[in-house]
Amino acid sequence: MAAAPEAVIRILGRRSAFNVQKVLWLLGELELAHEQVEVGGAAGGLDEPSFLALNPHGRIPVLCDGPDTVWESHAILRYLAARYGEEALYPPDPLARSQVDRWMDWAHTALQPAFMALFWGYYRTPEPQRSPRHVEAARRDCARQFEQLDAQLATRPYLAGPAFSLGDIPAATTLYRYFTMGLDVPEPPHVRAWYERMQARPAFREHVMRSYEELRGRVAH
Ligand SMILES: N[C@@H](CCC(=O)N[C@@H](CS)C(=O)NCC(=O)O)C(=O)O
């Protein structure tokens, strides 16, 4: 593992944000000293010129590593793993790397949108405004995505193979909220076992398994 730089790593983004949690989890895995700055959500600040100079899209997370800035949560994960991580986290071999990349990309484009539709439609919408039909459709869609995960995890302990890697982080960031937001959701056995493996990781417990009560019924960012 490369030595940590002298310059402080800063992660900009509120701790309750799903995409920020992925990065905080990895920083914890890497045991990299860093400073977290609470911006976004109730803390605001995303439309400040100084923030937009770092990320023109006005979104969190943003990583500042000395003079360098990286935005987009998965780009940040790949950057941190390639710069500071062991090879198993993000293997240099092209095929092994593609195993990791495919699960990261699938999580971003399939699982996360399904999970967010459910989380926003149910948890972040005040009860009187909820659409039961919308919530049920999202719950079924999400359950289908978890079945895909379960089929993969029936053959291997981690998504990209025998070892924990970046491939696990985006998908596993859904687990705590999915199973605790108060909905009756199926618990596929291999996903459950994988969730238990994640819970054995201190950084997962610290950054992902944290209260999100502040988001209940909060339709605004
Ligand atoms: N694709 C981007 C999405 C970034 C994004 O939409 N972040 C949300 C938080 S999860 C955000 O900035 N929300 C505005 C806010 O929190 O105020 C990424 O993965 O970094």
The ligand as an SDF file (V2000), in Angstrom:
LIG
                    3D

 20 19  0  0  0  0  0  0  0  0999 V2000
  -23.5570   10.1320   -9.8310 N   0  0  0  0  0  0  0  0  0  0  0  0
  -23.1980   11.0010   -8.7330 C   0  0  0  0  0  0  0  0  0  0  0  0
  -24.4750   11.3940   -7.9850 C   0  0  0  0  0  0  0  0  0  0  0  0
  -24.1940   12.4640   -6.9530 C   0  0  0  0  0  0  0  0  0  0  0  0
  -25.4660   12.8370   -6.1970 C   0  0  0  0  0  0  0  0  0  0  0  0
  -26.5560   12.9330   -6.7780 O   0  0  0  0  0  0  0  0  0  0  0  0
  -25.2910   13.0660   -4.8980 N   0  0  0  0  0  0  0  0  0  0  0  0
  -26.4080   13.4490   -4.0660 C   0  0  0  0  0  0  0  0  0  0  0  0
  -26.2330   12.8740   -2.6590 C   0  0  0  0  0  0  0  0  0  0  0  0
  -26.2780   11.1050   -2.6760 S   0  0  0  0  0  0  0  0  0  0  0  0
  -26.4320   14.9670   -3.9390 C   0  0  0  0  0  0  0  0  0  0  0  0
  -25.4880   15.6590   -4.2620 O   0  0  0  0  0  0  0  0  0  0  0  0
  -27.5550   15.4710   -3.4330 N   0  0  0  0  0  0  0  0  0  0  0  0
  -27.7310   16.8700   -3.1190 C   0  0  0  0  0  0  0  0  0  0  0  0
  -27.6860   17.1060   -1.6450 C   0  0  0  0  0  0  0  0  0  0  0  0
  -27.3580   16.1980   -0.8750 O   0  0  0  0  0  0  0  0  0  0  0  0
  -27.9600   18.2520   -1.2520 O   0  0  0  0  0  0  0  0  0  0  0  0
  -22.1930   10.2750   -7.8180 C   0  0  0  0  0  0  0  0  0  0  0  0
  -22.2620    9.0410   -7.7520 O   0  0  0  0  0  0  0  0  0  0  0  0
  -21.3550   10.9410   -7.1970 O   0  0  0  0  0  0  0  0  0  0  0  0
  1  2  1  0
  2  3  1  0
  2 18  1  0
  3  4  1  0
  4  5  1  0
  5  6  2  0
  5  7  1  0
  7  8  1  0
  8  9  1  0
  8 11  1  0
  9 10  1  0
 11 12  2  0
 11 13  1  0
 13 14  1  0
 14 15  1  0
 15 16  2  0
 15 17  1  0
 18 19  2  0
 18 20  1  0
M  END
$$$$
